[in-house]
Amino acid sequence: MPRAVALLAALAALGGACFAVLVANAVNWLACENEGSEACERQDLASTQLVVAIAGLAPAIVLVVAAARGNRRITALALVVGVPLYLGWAILVDAAVHGWDDLTLVP
């Protein structure tokens, strides 16, 4: 893959990571909006998914730097770390919104 295409893909992944942090922050902020609501029981999940989304910025940044330098090993390592991390984040954000009993991984 040409370096320019890889860099564009890495920048798109970084944009997705930034968007995930935005969504995670909104879920964390809205998790316990109404005191005494059922969602307040999931505040810990909301906080955890925010931390995971923020942690996911690191492999996304590494991916951009590695793609810019053309280092395929580091690019692959960033993908191996980042993809499962965001899959885990997706499960956590779903659990924070719906609860563990009503996970809707596939709508």
LINKAQUI-V812661 format. One record per run of one state. SS is the DSSP state (~ for helix, > for strand, _ for the rest). FROM is the first residue (numbers start at 1). TO is the last residue. If there is no record, write none. Layout:
((SS	FROM	TO) (SS	FROM	TO))
//
This chain:
((_	1	2) (~	3	30) (_	31	37) (~	38	69) (_	70	71) (~	72	98) (_	99	99) (~	100	102) (_	103	107))
//
